[in-house]
Amino acid sequence: MSNQVKAKGKLDPITFFYGFGASVVLVGAMFKFLGWNYANELFVVGLTIEALVFLVSAFERKVADKEYNWENVFPQLDNGSNSGGNPEQAQMLEGYAKAMGQFSQTLGELNDNLKDLSGTLSSVKGHLEASAKDSVEMKERISDFNNLMQSYNDNLKVINDKYNNILDSK
Protein backbone atom coordinates (compact mmCIF):
# COMPACT_ATOMS: atom_id res chain seq x y z
CA MET A 1 0.00 0.00 0.00
CA SER A 2 1.17 3.50 -0.71
CA ASN A 3 1.81 6.05 2.01
CA GLN A 4 -1.26 8.06 0.92
CA VAL A 5 -3.56 5.09 1.43
CA LYS A 6 -2.16 4.37 4.88
CA ALA A 7 -2.32 8.00 5.93
CA LYS A 8 -5.86 8.69 4.74
CA GLY A 9 -7.27 5.22 5.37
CA LYS A 10 -8.89 5.09 1.92
CA LEU A 11 -9.27 1.99 -0.19
CA ASP A 12 -6.96 1.80 -3.20
CA PRO A 13 -9.03 0.37 -6.08
CA ILE A 14 -6.02 -1.23 -7.79
CA THR A 15 -5.07 -3.04 -4.60
CA PHE A 16 -8.69 -4.08 -4.08
CA PHE A 17 -9.08 -5.56 -7.57
CA TYR A 18 -5.67 -7.20 -7.35
CA GLY A 19 -6.65 -8.96 -4.12
CA PHE A 20 -10.13 -9.77 -5.45
CA GLY A 21 -8.72 -11.34 -8.62
CA ALA A 22 -6.21 -13.36 -6.64
CA SER A 23 -8.93 -14.66 -4.34
CA VAL A 24 -11.07 -15.69 -7.32
CA VAL A 25 -8.10 -17.57 -8.80
CA LEU A 26 -7.53 -19.35 -5.47
CA VAL A 27 -11.20 -20.30 -5.18
CA GLY A 28 -11.07 -21.58 -8.77
CA ALA A 29 -8.02 -23.68 -7.86
CA MET A 30 -9.89 -25.09 -4.88
CA PHE A 31 -12.88 -25.93 -7.11
CA LYS A 32 -10.49 -27.62 -9.58
CA PHE A 33 -8.78 -29.70 -6.88
CA LEU A 34 -12.10 -30.81 -5.42
CA GLY A 35 -13.62 -31.52 -8.83
CA TRP A 36 -16.49 -29.09 -8.35
CA ASN A 37 -18.40 -27.38 -11.15
CA TYR A 38 -17.47 -23.95 -12.55
CA ALA A 39 -13.75 -24.29 -11.76
CA ASN A 40 -12.72 -23.31 -15.29
CA GLU A 41 -15.05 -20.31 -15.28
CA LEU A 42 -13.63 -19.08 -11.97
CA PHE A 43 -10.10 -19.41 -13.33
CA VAL A 44 -11.03 -17.40 -16.43
CA VAL A 45 -12.70 -14.64 -14.39
CA GLY A 46 -9.87 -14.45 -11.84
CA LEU A 47 -7.07 -14.45 -14.40
CA THR A 48 -8.90 -11.83 -16.49
CA ILE A 49 -9.19 -9.57 -13.45
CA GLU A 50 -5.50 -10.12 -12.69
CA ALA A 51 -4.52 -9.32 -16.29
CA LEU A 52 -6.56 -6.10 -16.25
CA VAL A 53 -5.06 -5.06 -12.90
CA PHE A 54 -1.55 -5.64 -14.24
CA LEU A 55 -2.39 -3.67 -17.37
CA VAL A 56 -3.77 -0.72 -15.39
CA SER A 57 -0.92 -0.81 -12.85
CA ALA A 58 1.60 -0.56 -15.69
CA PHE A 59 0.34 2.99 -16.31
CA GLU A 60 -0.12 3.94 -12.66
CA ARG A 61 1.90 6.92 -11.48
CA LYS A 62 3.43 6.95 -8.03
CA VAL A 63 3.89 10.00 -5.85
CA ALA A 64 7.59 10.59 -5.27
CA ASP A 65 8.79 10.53 -1.69
CA LYS A 66 9.87 13.84 -0.25
CA GLU A 67 13.60 14.46 -0.54
CA TYR A 68 15.34 15.97 2.46
CA ASN A 69 18.36 18.23 2.27
CA TRP A 70 20.52 16.51 4.83
CA GLU A 71 23.38 18.89 4.08
CA ASN A 72 21.43 21.58 5.94
CA VAL A 73 21.38 19.42 9.06
CA PHE A 74 24.84 17.89 8.66
CA PRO A 75 27.11 20.37 6.85
CA GLN A 76 29.98 17.88 6.73
CA LEU A 77 27.97 15.89 4.17
CA ASP A 78 28.26 18.72 1.65
CA ASN A 79 30.79 17.47 -0.96
CA GLY A 80 32.63 15.48 1.67
CA SER A 81 34.19 18.66 2.99
CA ASN A 82 34.31 19.68 6.58
CA SER A 83 33.07 23.21 5.92
CA GLY A 84 30.64 24.51 8.43
CA GLY A 85 31.98 22.15 11.08
CA ASN A 86 34.04 23.23 14.01
CA PRO A 87 37.60 22.07 14.77
CA GLU A 88 36.34 19.86 17.59
CA GLN A 89 34.25 17.91 15.10
CA ALA A 90 37.22 17.57 12.77
CA GLN A 91 39.34 16.27 15.65
CA MET A 92 36.60 13.83 16.64
CA LEU A 93 36.37 12.58 13.05
CA GLU A 94 40.14 12.10 12.91
CA GLY A 95 40.02 10.19 16.20
CA TYR A 96 37.17 8.10 14.88
CA ALA A 97 39.08 7.32 11.69
CA LYS A 98 42.15 6.35 13.72
CA ALA A 99 40.08 4.14 16.05
CA MET A 100 38.43 2.46 13.07
CA GLY A 101 41.86 1.80 11.55
CA GLN A 102 43.03 0.18 14.78
CA PHE A 103 39.79 -1.78 14.98
CA SER A 104 40.27 -3.02 11.42
CA GLN A 105 43.85 -4.06 12.21
CA THR A 106 42.72 -5.87 15.36
CA LEU A 107 40.02 -7.68 13.41
CA GLY A 108 42.62 -8.71 10.83
CA GLU A 109 44.86 -10.11 13.56
CA LEU A 110 41.91 -11.89 15.13
CA ASN A 111 41.07 -13.41 11.76
CA ASP A 112 44.66 -14.63 11.35
CA ASN A 113 44.60 -16.13 14.85
CA LEU A 114 41.32 -17.89 14.10
CA LYS A 115 42.82 -19.35 10.91
CA ASP A 116 45.80 -20.64 12.92
CA LEU A 117 43.47 -22.08 15.56
CA SER A 118 41.42 -23.78 12.87
CA GLY A 119 44.55 -25.37 11.42
CA THR A 120 45.66 -26.53 14.86
CA LEU A 121 42.24 -28.00 15.61
CA SER A 122 42.26 -29.82 12.27
CA SER A 123 45.65 -31.31 13.15
CA VAL A 124 44.42 -32.34 16.62
CA LYS A 125 41.35 -33.90 15.03
CA GLY A 126 43.56 -35.95 12.72
CA HIS A 127 45.66 -37.16 15.64
CA LEU A 128 42.56 -38.04 17.67
CA GLU A 129 41.10 -40.01 14.76
CA ALA A 130 44.39 -41.91 14.40
CA SER A 131 44.45 -42.59 18.15
CA ALA A 132 40.88 -43.86 18.03
CA LYS A 133 41.81 -46.21 15.19
CA ASP A 134 44.84 -47.43 17.14
CA SER A 135 42.66 -47.96 20.22
CA VAL A 136 40.25 -50.13 18.24
CA GLU A 137 43.13 -52.20 16.88
CA MET A 138 44.62 -52.53 20.38
CA LYS A 139 41.26 -53.65 21.77
CA GLU A 140 41.07 -56.35 19.09
CA ARG A 141 44.63 -57.50 19.86
CA ILE A 142 43.90 -57.62 23.61
CA SER A 143 40.79 -59.67 22.90
CA ASP A 144 42.84 -62.06 20.75
CA PHE A 145 45.48 -62.25 23.50
CA ASN A 146 42.80 -63.04 26.11
CA ASN A 147 41.46 -65.82 23.90
CA LEU A 148 44.97 -67.19 23.46
CA MET A 149 45.57 -67.07 27.23
CA GLN A 150 42.28 -68.88 27.85
CA SER A 151 43.32 -71.55 25.36
CA TYR A 152 46.73 -71.76 27.04
CA ASN A 153 45.08 -72.15 30.47
CA ASP A 154 42.75 -74.85 29.13
CA ASN A 155 45.65 -76.77 27.57
CA LEU A 156 47.73 -76.36 30.72
CA LYS A 157 44.86 -77.75 32.77
CA VAL A 158 44.63 -80.79 30.47
CA ILE A 159 48.38 -81.36 30.75
CA ASN A 160 48.25 -81.02 34.55
CA ASP A 161 45.37 -83.48 34.72
CA LYS A 162 47.33 -86.00 32.61
CA TYR A 163 50.44 -85.47 34.70
CA ASN A 164 48.44 -86.00 37.90
CA ASN A 165 46.95 -89.16 36.41
CA ILE A 166 50.45 -90.45 35.65
CA LEU A 167 51.62 -89.68 39.15
CA ASP A 168 48.55 -91.28 40.67
CA SER A 169 49.03 -94.44 38.64
CA LYS A 170 52.51 -95.06 39.99
PyMOL CGO cylinders between C-alpha atoms (Angstrom):
from pymol import cmd
from pymol.cgo import CYLINDER

trace = [
    CYLINDER, 0.00, 0.00, 0.00, 1.17, 3.50, -0.71, 0.3, 1, 1, 1, 1, 1, 1,
    CYLINDER, 1.17, 3.50, -0.71, 1.81, 6.05, 2.01, 0.3, 1, 1, 1, 1, 1, 1,
    CYLINDER, 1.81, 6.05, 2.01, -1.26, 8.06, 0.92, 0.3, 1, 1, 1, 1, 1, 1,
    CYLINDER, -1.26, 8.06, 0.92, -3.56, 5.09, 1.43, 0.3, 1, 1, 1, 1, 1, 1,
    CYLINDER, -3.56, 5.09, 1.43, -2.16, 4.37, 4.88, 0.3, 1, 1, 1, 1, 1, 1,
    CYLINDER, -2.16, 4.37, 4.88, -2.32, 8.00, 5.93, 0.3, 1, 1, 1, 1, 1, 1,
    CYLINDER, -2.32, 8.00, 5.93, -5.86, 8.69, 4.74, 0.3, 1, 1, 1, 1, 1, 1,
    CYLINDER, -5.86, 8.69, 4.74, -7.27, 5.22, 5.37, 0.3, 1, 1, 1, 1, 1, 1,
    CYLINDER, -7.27, 5.22, 5.37, -8.89, 5.09, 1.92, 0.3, 1, 1, 1, 1, 1, 1,
    CYLINDER, -8.89, 5.09, 1.92, -9.27, 1.99, -0.19, 0.3, 1, 1, 1, 1, 1, 1,
    CYLINDER, -9.27, 1.99, -0.19, -6.96, 1.80, -3.20, 0.3, 1, 1, 1, 1, 1, 1,
    CYLINDER, -6.96, 1.80, -3.20, -9.03, 0.37, -6.08, 0.3, 1, 1, 1, 1, 1, 1,
    CYLINDER, -9.03, 0.37, -6.08, -6.02, -1.23, -7.79, 0.3, 1, 1, 1, 1, 1, 1,
    CYLINDER, -6.02, -1.23, -7.79, -5.07, -3.04, -4.60, 0.3, 1, 1, 1, 1, 1, 1,
    CYLINDER, -5.07, -3.04, -4.60, -8.69, -4.08, -4.08, 0.3, 1, 1, 1, 1, 1, 1,
    CYLINDER, -8.69, -4.08, -4.08, -9.08, -5.56, -7.57, 0.3, 1, 1, 1, 1, 1, 1,
    CYLINDER, -9.08, -5.56, -7.57, -5.67, -7.20, -7.35, 0.3, 1, 1, 1, 1, 1, 1,
    CYLINDER, -5.67, -7.20, -7.35, -6.65, -8.96, -4.12, 0.3, 1, 1, 1, 1, 1, 1,
    CYLINDER, -6.65, -8.96, -4.12, -10.13, -9.77, -5.45, 0.3, 1, 1, 1, 1, 1, 1,
    CYLINDER, -10.13, -9.77, -5.45, -8.72, -11.34, -8.62, 0.3, 1, 1, 1, 1, 1, 1,
    CYLINDER, -8.72, -11.34, -8.62, -6.21, -13.36, -6.64, 0.3, 1, 1, 1, 1, 1, 1,
    CYLINDER, -6.21, -13.36, -6.64, -8.93, -14.66, -4.34, 0.3, 1, 1, 1, 1, 1, 1,
    CYLINDER, -8.93, -14.66, -4.34, -11.07, -15.69, -7.32, 0.3, 1, 1, 1, 1, 1, 1,
    CYLINDER, -11.07, -15.69, -7.32, -8.10, -17.57, -8.80, 0.3, 1, 1, 1, 1, 1, 1,
    CYLINDER, -8.10, -17.57, -8.80, -7.53, -19.35, -5.47, 0.3, 1, 1, 1, 1, 1, 1,
    CYLINDER, -7.53, -19.35, -5.47, -11.20, -20.30, -5.18, 0.3, 1, 1, 1, 1, 1, 1,
    CYLINDER, -11.20, -20.30, -5.18, -11.07, -21.58, -8.77, 0.3, 1, 1, 1, 1, 1, 1,
    CYLINDER, -11.07, -21.58, -8.77, -8.02, -23.68, -7.86, 0.3, 1, 1, 1, 1, 1, 1,
    CYLINDER, -8.02, -23.68, -7.86, -9.89, -25.09, -4.88, 0.3, 1, 1, 1, 1, 1, 1,
    CYLINDER, -9.89, -25.09, -4.88, -12.88, -25.93, -7.11, 0.3, 1, 1, 1, 1, 1, 1,
    CYLINDER, -12.88, -25.93, -7.11, -10.49, -27.62, -9.58, 0.3, 1, 1, 1, 1, 1, 1,
    CYLINDER, -10.49, -27.62, -9.58, -8.78, -29.70, -6.88, 0.3, 1, 1, 1, 1, 1, 1,
    CYLINDER, -8.78, -29.70, -6.88, -12.10, -30.81, -5.42, 0.3, 1, 1, 1, 1, 1, 1,
    CYLINDER, -12.10, -30.81, -5.42, -13.62, -31.52, -8.83, 0.3, 1, 1, 1, 1, 1, 1,
    CYLINDER, -13.62, -31.52, -8.83, -16.49, -29.09, -8.35, 0.3, 1, 1, 1, 1, 1, 1,
    CYLINDER, -16.49, -29.09, -8.35, -18.40, -27.38, -11.15, 0.3, 1, 1, 1, 1, 1, 1,
    CYLINDER, -18.40, -27.38, -11.15, -17.47, -23.95, -12.55, 0.3, 1, 1, 1, 1, 1, 1,
    CYLINDER, -17.47, -23.95, -12.55, -13.75, -24.29, -11.76, 0.3, 1, 1, 1, 1, 1, 1,
    CYLINDER, -13.75, -24.29, -11.76, -12.72, -23.31, -15.29, 0.3, 1, 1, 1, 1, 1, 1,
    CYLINDER, -12.72, -23.31, -15.29, -15.05, -20.31, -15.28, 0.3, 1, 1, 1, 1, 1, 1,
    CYLINDER, -15.05, -20.31, -15.28, -13.63, -19.08, -11.97, 0.3, 1, 1, 1, 1, 1, 1,
    CYLINDER, -13.63, -19.08, -11.97, -10.10, -19.41, -13.33, 0.3, 1, 1, 1, 1, 1, 1,
    CYLINDER, -10.10, -19.41, -13.33, -11.03, -17.40, -16.43, 0.3, 1, 1, 1, 1, 1, 1,
    CYLINDER, -11.03, -17.40, -16.43, -12.70, -14.64, -14.39, 0.3, 1, 1, 1, 1, 1, 1,
    CYLINDER, -12.70, -14.64, -14.39, -9.87, -14.45, -11.84, 0.3, 1, 1, 1, 1, 1, 1,
    CYLINDER, -9.87, -14.45, -11.84, -7.07, -14.45, -14.40, 0.3, 1, 1, 1, 1, 1, 1,
    CYLINDER, -7.07, -14.45, -14.40, -8.90, -11.83, -16.49, 0.3, 1, 1, 1, 1, 1, 1,
    CYLINDER, -8.90, -11.83, -16.49, -9.19, -9.57, -13.45, 0.3, 1, 1, 1, 1, 1, 1,
    CYLINDER, -9.19, -9.57, -13.45, -5.50, -10.12, -12.69, 0.3, 1, 1, 1, 1, 1, 1,
    CYLINDER, -5.50, -10.12, -12.69, -4.52, -9.32, -16.29, 0.3, 1, 1, 1, 1, 1, 1,
    CYLINDER, -4.52, -9.32, -16.29, -6.56, -6.10, -16.25, 0.3, 1, 1, 1, 1, 1, 1,
    CYLINDER, -6.56, -6.10, -16.25, -5.06, -5.06, -12.90, 0.3, 1, 1, 1, 1, 1, 1,
    CYLINDER, -5.06, -5.06, -12.90, -1.55, -5.64, -14.24, 0.3, 1, 1, 1, 1, 1, 1,
    CYLINDER, -1.55, -5.64, -14.24, -2.39, -3.67, -17.37, 0.3, 1, 1, 1, 1, 1, 1,
    CYLINDER, -2.39, -3.67, -17.37, -3.77, -0.72, -15.39, 0.3, 1, 1, 1, 1, 1, 1,
    CYLINDER, -3.77, -0.72, -15.39, -0.92, -0.81, -12.85, 0.3, 1, 1, 1, 1, 1, 1,
    CYLINDER, -0.92, -0.81, -12.85, 1.60, -0.56, -15.69, 0.3, 1, 1, 1, 1, 1, 1,
    CYLINDER, 1.60, -0.56, -15.69, 0.34, 2.99, -16.31, 0.3, 1, 1, 1, 1, 1, 1,
    CYLINDER, 0.34, 2.99, -16.31, -0.12, 3.94, -12.66, 0.3, 1, 1, 1, 1, 1, 1,
    CYLINDER, -0.12, 3.94, -12.66, 1.90, 6.92, -11.48, 0.3, 1, 1, 1, 1, 1, 1,
    CYLINDER, 1.90, 6.92, -11.48, 3.43, 6.95, -8.03, 0.3, 1, 1, 1, 1, 1, 1,
    CYLINDER, 3.43, 6.95, -8.03, 3.89, 10.00, -5.85, 0.3, 1, 1, 1, 1, 1, 1,
    CYLINDER, 3.89, 10.00, -5.85, 7.59, 10.59, -5.27, 0.3, 1, 1, 1, 1, 1, 1,
    CYLINDER, 7.59, 10.59, -5.27, 8.79, 10.53, -1.69, 0.3, 1, 1, 1, 1, 1, 1,
    CYLINDER, 8.79, 10.53, -1.69, 9.87, 13.84, -0.25, 0.3, 1, 1, 1, 1, 1, 1,
    CYLINDER, 9.87, 13.84, -0.25, 13.60, 14.46, -0.54, 0.3, 1, 1, 1, 1, 1, 1,
    CYLINDER, 13.60, 14.46, -0.54, 15.34, 15.97, 2.46, 0.3, 1, 1, 1, 1, 1, 1,
    CYLINDER, 15.34, 15.97, 2.46, 18.36, 18.23, 2.27, 0.3, 1, 1, 1, 1, 1, 1,
    CYLINDER, 18.36, 18.23, 2.27, 20.52, 16.51, 4.83, 0.3, 1, 1, 1, 1, 1, 1,
    CYLINDER, 20.52, 16.51, 4.83, 23.38, 18.89, 4.08, 0.3, 1, 1, 1, 1, 1, 1,
    CYLINDER, 23.38, 18.89, 4.08, 21.43, 21.58, 5.94, 0.3, 1, 1, 1, 1, 1, 1,
    CYLINDER, 21.43, 21.58, 5.94, 21.38, 19.42, 9.06, 0.3, 1, 1, 1, 1, 1, 1,
    CYLINDER, 21.38, 19.42, 9.06, 24.84, 17.89, 8.66, 0.3, 1, 1, 1, 1, 1, 1,
    CYLINDER, 24.84, 17.89, 8.66, 27.11, 20.37, 6.85, 0.3, 1, 1, 1, 1, 1, 1,
    CYLINDER, 27.11, 20.37, 6.85, 29.98, 17.88, 6.73, 0.3, 1, 1, 1, 1, 1, 1,
    CYLINDER, 29.98, 17.88, 6.73, 27.97, 15.89, 4.17, 0.3, 1, 1, 1, 1, 1, 1,
    CYLINDER, 27.97, 15.89, 4.17, 28.26, 18.72, 1.65, 0.3, 1, 1, 1, 1, 1, 1,
    CYLINDER, 28.26, 18.72, 1.65, 30.79, 17.47, -0.96, 0.3, 1, 1, 1, 1, 1, 1,
    CYLINDER, 30.79, 17.47, -0.96, 32.63, 15.48, 1.67, 0.3, 1, 1, 1, 1, 1, 1,
    CYLINDER, 32.63, 15.48, 1.67, 34.19, 18.66, 2.99, 0.3, 1, 1, 1, 1, 1, 1,
    CYLINDER, 34.19, 18.66, 2.99, 34.31, 19.68, 6.58, 0.3, 1, 1, 1, 1, 1, 1,
    CYLINDER, 34.31, 19.68, 6.58, 33.07, 23.21, 5.92, 0.3, 1, 1, 1, 1, 1, 1,
    CYLINDER, 33.07, 23.21, 5.92, 30.64, 24.51, 8.43, 0.3, 1, 1, 1, 1, 1, 1,
    CYLINDER, 30.64, 24.51, 8.43, 31.98, 22.15, 11.08, 0.3, 1, 1, 1, 1, 1, 1,
    CYLINDER, 31.98, 22.15, 11.08, 34.04, 23.23, 14.01, 0.3, 1, 1, 1, 1, 1, 1,
    CYLINDER, 34.04, 23.23, 14.01, 37.60, 22.07, 14.77, 0.3, 1, 1, 1, 1, 1, 1,
    CYLINDER, 37.60, 22.07, 14.77, 36.34, 19.86, 17.59, 0.3, 1, 1, 1, 1, 1, 1,
    CYLINDER, 36.34, 19.86, 17.59, 34.25, 17.91, 15.10, 0.3, 1, 1, 1, 1, 1, 1,
    CYLINDER, 34.25, 17.91, 15.10, 37.22, 17.57, 12.77, 0.3, 1, 1, 1, 1, 1, 1,
    CYLINDER, 37.22, 17.57, 12.77, 39.34, 16.27, 15.65, 0.3, 1, 1, 1, 1, 1, 1,
    CYLINDER, 39.34, 16.27, 15.65, 36.60, 13.83, 16.64, 0.3, 1, 1, 1, 1, 1, 1,
    CYLINDER, 36.60, 13.83, 16.64, 36.37, 12.58, 13.05, 0.3, 1, 1, 1, 1, 1, 1,
    CYLINDER, 36.37, 12.58, 13.05, 40.14, 12.10, 12.91, 0.3, 1, 1, 1, 1, 1, 1,
    CYLINDER, 40.14, 12.10, 12.91, 40.02, 10.19, 16.20, 0.3, 1, 1, 1, 1, 1, 1,
    CYLINDER, 40.02, 10.19, 16.20, 37.17, 8.10, 14.88, 0.3, 1, 1, 1, 1, 1, 1,
    CYLINDER, 37.17, 8.10, 14.88, 39.08, 7.32, 11.69, 0.3, 1, 1, 1, 1, 1, 1,
    CYLINDER, 39.08, 7.32, 11.69, 42.15, 6.35, 13.72, 0.3, 1, 1, 1, 1, 1, 1,
    CYLINDER, 42.15, 6.35, 13.72, 40.08, 4.14, 16.05, 0.3, 1, 1, 1, 1, 1, 1,
    CYLINDER, 40.08, 4.14, 16.05, 38.43, 2.46, 13.07, 0.3, 1, 1, 1, 1, 1, 1,
    CYLINDER, 38.43, 2.46, 13.07, 41.86, 1.80, 11.55, 0.3, 1, 1, 1, 1, 1, 1,
    CYLINDER, 41.86, 1.80, 11.55, 43.03, 0.18, 14.78, 0.3, 1, 1, 1, 1, 1, 1,
    CYLINDER, 43.03, 0.18, 14.78, 39.79, -1.78, 14.98, 0.3, 1, 1, 1, 1, 1, 1,
    CYLINDER, 39.79, -1.78, 14.98, 40.27, -3.02, 11.42, 0.3, 1, 1, 1, 1, 1, 1,
    CYLINDER, 40.27, -3.02, 11.42, 43.85, -4.06, 12.21, 0.3, 1, 1, 1, 1, 1, 1,
    CYLINDER, 43.85, -4.06, 12.21, 42.72, -5.87, 15.36, 0.3, 1, 1, 1, 1, 1, 1,
    CYLINDER, 42.72, -5.87, 15.36, 40.02, -7.68, 13.41, 0.3, 1, 1, 1, 1, 1, 1,
    CYLINDER, 40.02, -7.68, 13.41, 42.62, -8.71, 10.83, 0.3, 1, 1, 1, 1, 1, 1,
    CYLINDER, 42.62, -8.71, 10.83, 44.86, -10.11, 13.56, 0.3, 1, 1, 1, 1, 1, 1,
    CYLINDER, 44.86, -10.11, 13.56, 41.91, -11.89, 15.13, 0.3, 1, 1, 1, 1, 1, 1,
    CYLINDER, 41.91, -11.89, 15.13, 41.07, -13.41, 11.76, 0.3, 1, 1, 1, 1, 1, 1,
    CYLINDER, 41.07, -13.41, 11.76, 44.66, -14.63, 11.35, 0.3, 1, 1, 1, 1, 1, 1,
    CYLINDER, 44.66, -14.63, 11.35, 44.60, -16.13, 14.85, 0.3, 1, 1, 1, 1, 1, 1,
    CYLINDER, 44.60, -16.13, 14.85, 41.32, -17.89, 14.10, 0.3, 1, 1, 1, 1, 1, 1,
    CYLINDER, 41.32, -17.89, 14.10, 42.82, -19.35, 10.91, 0.3, 1, 1, 1, 1, 1, 1,
    CYLINDER, 42.82, -19.35, 10.91, 45.80, -20.64, 12.92, 0.3, 1, 1, 1, 1, 1, 1,
    CYLINDER, 45.80, -20.64, 12.92, 43.47, -22.08, 15.56, 0.3, 1, 1, 1, 1, 1, 1,
    CYLINDER, 43.47, -22.08, 15.56, 41.42, -23.78, 12.87, 0.3, 1, 1, 1, 1, 1, 1,
    CYLINDER, 41.42, -23.78, 12.87, 44.55, -25.37, 11.42, 0.3, 1, 1, 1, 1, 1, 1,
    CYLINDER, 44.55, -25.37, 11.42, 45.66, -26.53, 14.86, 0.3, 1, 1, 1, 1, 1, 1,
    CYLINDER, 45.66, -26.53, 14.86, 42.24, -28.00, 15.61, 0.3, 1, 1, 1, 1, 1, 1,
    CYLINDER, 42.24, -28.00, 15.61, 42.26, -29.82, 12.27, 0.3, 1, 1, 1, 1, 1, 1,
    CYLINDER, 42.26, -29.82, 12.27, 45.65, -31.31, 13.15, 0.3, 1, 1, 1, 1, 1, 1,
    CYLINDER, 45.65, -31.31, 13.15, 44.42, -32.34, 16.62, 0.3, 1, 1, 1, 1, 1, 1,
    CYLINDER, 44.42, -32.34, 16.62, 41.35, -33.90, 15.03, 0.3, 1, 1, 1, 1, 1, 1,
    CYLINDER, 41.35, -33.90, 15.03, 43.56, -35.95, 12.72, 0.3, 1, 1, 1, 1, 1, 1,
    CYLINDER, 43.56, -35.95, 12.72, 45.66, -37.16, 15.64, 0.3, 1, 1, 1, 1, 1, 1,
    CYLINDER, 45.66, -37.16, 15.64, 42.56, -38.04, 17.67, 0.3, 1, 1, 1, 1, 1, 1,
    CYLINDER, 42.56, -38.04, 17.67, 41.10, -40.01, 14.76, 0.3, 1, 1, 1, 1, 1, 1,
    CYLINDER, 41.10, -40.01, 14.76, 44.39, -41.91, 14.40, 0.3, 1, 1, 1, 1, 1, 1,
    CYLINDER, 44.39, -41.91, 14.40, 44.45, -42.59, 18.15, 0.3, 1, 1, 1, 1, 1, 1,
    CYLINDER, 44.45, -42.59, 18.15, 40.88, -43.86, 18.03, 0.3, 1, 1, 1, 1, 1, 1,
    CYLINDER, 40.88, -43.86, 18.03, 41.81, -46.21, 15.19, 0.3, 1, 1, 1, 1, 1, 1,
    CYLINDER, 41.81, -46.21, 15.19, 44.84, -47.43, 17.14, 0.3, 1, 1, 1, 1, 1, 1,
    CYLINDER, 44.84, -47.43, 17.14, 42.66, -47.96, 20.22, 0.3, 1, 1, 1, 1, 1, 1,
    CYLINDER, 42.66, -47.96, 20.22, 40.25, -50.13, 18.24, 0.3, 1, 1, 1, 1, 1, 1,
    CYLINDER, 40.25, -50.13, 18.24, 43.13, -52.20, 16.88, 0.3, 1, 1, 1, 1, 1, 1,
    CYLINDER, 43.13, -52.20, 16.88, 44.62, -52.53, 20.38, 0.3, 1, 1, 1, 1, 1, 1,
    CYLINDER, 44.62, -52.53, 20.38, 41.26, -53.65, 21.77, 0.3, 1, 1, 1, 1, 1, 1,
    CYLINDER, 41.26, -53.65, 21.77, 41.07, -56.35, 19.09, 0.3, 1, 1, 1, 1, 1, 1,
    CYLINDER, 41.07, -56.35, 19.09, 44.63, -57.50, 19.86, 0.3, 1, 1, 1, 1, 1, 1,
    CYLINDER, 44.63, -57.50, 19.86, 43.90, -57.62, 23.61, 0.3, 1, 1, 1, 1, 1, 1,
    CYLINDER, 43.90, -57.62, 23.61, 40.79, -59.67, 22.90, 0.3, 1, 1, 1, 1, 1, 1,
    CYLINDER, 40.79, -59.67, 22.90, 42.84, -62.06, 20.75, 0.3, 1, 1, 1, 1, 1, 1,
    CYLINDER, 42.84, -62.06, 20.75, 45.48, -62.25, 23.50, 0.3, 1, 1, 1, 1, 1, 1,
    CYLINDER, 45.48, -62.25, 23.50, 42.80, -63.04, 26.11, 0.3, 1, 1, 1, 1, 1, 1,
    CYLINDER, 42.80, -63.04, 26.11, 41.46, -65.82, 23.90, 0.3, 1, 1, 1, 1, 1, 1,
    CYLINDER, 41.46, -65.82, 23.90, 44.97, -67.19, 23.46, 0.3, 1, 1, 1, 1, 1, 1,
    CYLINDER, 44.97, -67.19, 23.46, 45.57, -67.07, 27.23, 0.3, 1, 1, 1, 1, 1, 1,
    CYLINDER, 45.57, -67.07, 27.23, 42.28, -68.88, 27.85, 0.3, 1, 1, 1, 1, 1, 1,
    CYLINDER, 42.28, -68.88, 27.85, 43.32, -71.55, 25.36, 0.3, 1, 1, 1, 1, 1, 1,
    CYLINDER, 43.32, -71.55, 25.36, 46.73, -71.76, 27.04, 0.3, 1, 1, 1, 1, 1, 1,
    CYLINDER, 46.73, -71.76, 27.04, 45.08, -72.15, 30.47, 0.3, 1, 1, 1, 1, 1, 1,
    CYLINDER, 45.08, -72.15, 30.47, 42.75, -74.85, 29.13, 0.3, 1, 1, 1, 1, 1, 1,
    CYLINDER, 42.75, -74.85, 29.13, 45.65, -76.77, 27.57, 0.3, 1, 1, 1, 1, 1, 1,
    CYLINDER, 45.65, -76.77, 27.57, 47.73, -76.36, 30.72, 0.3, 1, 1, 1, 1, 1, 1,
    CYLINDER, 47.73, -76.36, 30.72, 44.86, -77.75, 32.77, 0.3, 1, 1, 1, 1, 1, 1,
    CYLINDER, 44.86, -77.75, 32.77, 44.63, -80.79, 30.47, 0.3, 1, 1, 1, 1, 1, 1,
    CYLINDER, 44.63, -80.79, 30.47, 48.38, -81.36, 30.75, 0.3, 1, 1, 1, 1, 1, 1,
    CYLINDER, 48.38, -81.36, 30.75, 48.25, -81.02, 34.55, 0.3, 1, 1, 1, 1, 1, 1,
    CYLINDER, 48.25, -81.02, 34.55, 45.37, -83.48, 34.72, 0.3, 1, 1, 1, 1, 1, 1,
    CYLINDER, 45.37, -83.48, 34.72, 47.33, -86.00, 32.61, 0.3, 1, 1, 1, 1, 1, 1,
    CYLINDER, 47.33, -86.00, 32.61, 50.44, -85.47, 34.70, 0.3, 1, 1, 1, 1, 1, 1,
    CYLINDER, 50.44, -85.47, 34.70, 48.44, -86.00, 37.90, 0.3, 1, 1, 1, 1, 1, 1,
    CYLINDER, 48.44, -86.00, 37.90, 46.95, -89.16, 36.41, 0.3, 1, 1, 1, 1, 1, 1,
    CYLINDER, 46.95, -89.16, 36.41, 50.45, -90.45, 35.65, 0.3, 1, 1, 1, 1, 1, 1,
    CYLINDER, 50.45, -90.45, 35.65, 51.62, -89.68, 39.15, 0.3, 1, 1, 1, 1, 1, 1,
    CYLINDER, 51.62, -89.68, 39.15, 48.55, -91.28, 40.67, 0.3, 1, 1, 1, 1, 1, 1,
    CYLINDER, 48.55, -91.28, 40.67, 49.03, -94.44, 38.64, 0.3, 1, 1, 1, 1, 1, 1,
    CYLINDER, 49.03, -94.44, 38.64, 52.51, -95.06, 39.99, 0.3, 1, 1, 1, 1, 1, 1,
]
cmd.load_cgo(trace, "trace")
